[in-house]
C-alpha cells in the first residue's frame, strides 16, 4: 500500500487544543506517552535540584522543568530539564533557545531524542545537550561545535563545568542517580 500523498501539517494553534502531552516538530505531532517511569522522573528531579544548586550564584540564568519551547509556528518541544539565561518575554511558552538541555532517555523517545531533537537543538544554537540514560546510569555531555554536537564526555560520576556565557556552573553527575 502506498503512503498517503498528503499528510496533515499541524501548527501551534492546533497544538494548544490537544489533550495530554505532545510535542510538535515540523508540523508532525509526537505523543509523549506513556508517562515517564519512576526512575526517569526521579533522575529528572535530581537534575533539576543539581542545576538549581549550581545556579545559585548566577543572577542571569535559571533552571526550568518541562515547559513549551515554541521554536516556530509548527515546532513546539518540551525538554526534560533546561537552563535559560536572560529574560523570557512571554508566560505562555519559552520563546528562545536554552543554553543547556538535559533529556532523560526512555525506550519510546530515545531515537527522537538522539536524532531528531539533536538536529533541532543544534539548528537553534543550544550550546550543550546532555542525554541521560537511566538504565546505564550515565550521561553523554555534548557541546555544539561548528553546527554539530560533539561528545565531550560520558559520565557516571564526576563533575562537568558548563560555560553558560553569563556564568559557569559545575554539575556533579554522581548526584543524579540517587533513587
N, C-alpha and C positions, 0 to 999 in steps of 0.2 A: 504494500500500500504506500502510495506517495505521501510525502509530508504536505501539510496544508500550504497552499500558495501564499496565504496572508495570515500572519499571526497577529493577535491583538497587541497593541502598544499602549501601556498604561503611563499615567502621569501622577504627579504629586496630588492633584485634586481627586484622583481615583483612590490613591493610597490612603489618604486620611479618612476615607469612609470604610475601610476594611476592618473587620473584627480580627482579633488575635494579633500575633506578632509576625510581621512581614518585613522584608527588605525589597527594594525595587532597584534593579540595576539595568540600565539601558532599556527601560520600559518593560522589563521582564520581572514578574513577581517571584520571590523566593520565600516559601513558608519557613518560619523559624520554629519548627516543631519536630519532634516532641520537645517539651521543655527540657532545659539542660539538667543533667544528672546532679545528684547531691555533691559529688566530688567536684564537678565543674563549677557549681555555684560557690562552694567553699573556697576554691582556689581563686575565683574571680573576686570574692570578698577580701581575701588576703592581699591580692594585687591592689585593690582599692585602698586598703589600710596602709600598705607599704608605700604607695605613691603619695598618699596624704602625709605620711610621716616625712618622706623625703622632700616634699614641697613646703614644709613648714616655714623655711626661711626665705621662700621666693614669693614676692608680692605680685608678680606678673602672671604666674601660671597656677593652674588648679587641676586636680584630678576629677574626672567625670565618669560616672557609670553610664550604661547604655541610654543614649538619647538619640533622636533622629539627627543625622547629619545630612542635610539636603545639599547635594552636590550640584544637581541641575533639576529641571522640571521632571525628568524621568529617571533620576537616580537618588535614592534615599537609603542609607545604611545605618546600622546600629552597632558600632564596635563594642566589644565587651567592656573594655576599660580604655581610657584615653587621657591625655594631658593636653589642655588648651592653654595657650598663652595669649594675653591681651583680652580685650573686651569682646563680648558676644552681643550682637545688635538686635537679637530677637529672642523672645521667650519660647516660641513655637518649635524651634529647631536650631541646631548648630549651623551657622552659615559660612563657615570657612574651615580649612583643614586643621586638625590637631597636629601637634608636633611629634607625638608619640602615641602609638596604638598597641594595645595588647589584645590578642584574640585567643581565647581558650578553645582548643580544638575539640570537636565531637565527631563521632562517625558520620553523622548526617550532613555536616558542614565542612569537613576537612578539605575536600577538593576545592570548594568555593573559596575558603579562606586562603589556601596555599596558592591558588592560581588567579581566580577572578578578582578577589579583593586585593591581592598583592599588586596586580597590574593597575587596578583602580586607585589604590592609595599612592602608588608611585606616580601615577599621572597627575595626582593632586598635590604632590610635593610633601607628603608626610615623611618626615626625616627618619623616624625609627618605626619599625614594625617588628613586634615580638610575638611569635607563635608559641603558645604554651600547650604542651602535651600532658594532660592529666594522667594518662596511663603510664607513660615513661618517666613522669616527674622531672621533666626537663623543658627548657625554654630555648628557642632559637632567636638570638638577637640579630636583627638585620638593620643595616643602615643604607639609606638612599645615596647612591653614588652614580653620577652620570645618567640619571633617569632610571636606574635599576637598583633593586635591593641586592646587597652583598652580605652574605653571612659573616658576622663578626665573631660570634661565639655561640656555643651550645653549652648551657649551664644547668646544673642541678644544684650546685652550691656556689658560694662566692658572690661577689658583688660586681655590678657593672655601672659605670659612670655614663650618664646621658647628658650631652651638651644641648640644652634647650634654647640656646641663644640668649635669652633673658637671664638664665641661671643654669647651673649644673646640679644634677641630682644623682644620688647613688642608690641603687636598688639592691637589696640583699635577697637573692633568689632562694636561699635556703628557707626563708620565712614564708614562702608561698605554699609549701607542701603540707603545712600543719592541717590535720583534719580534726 
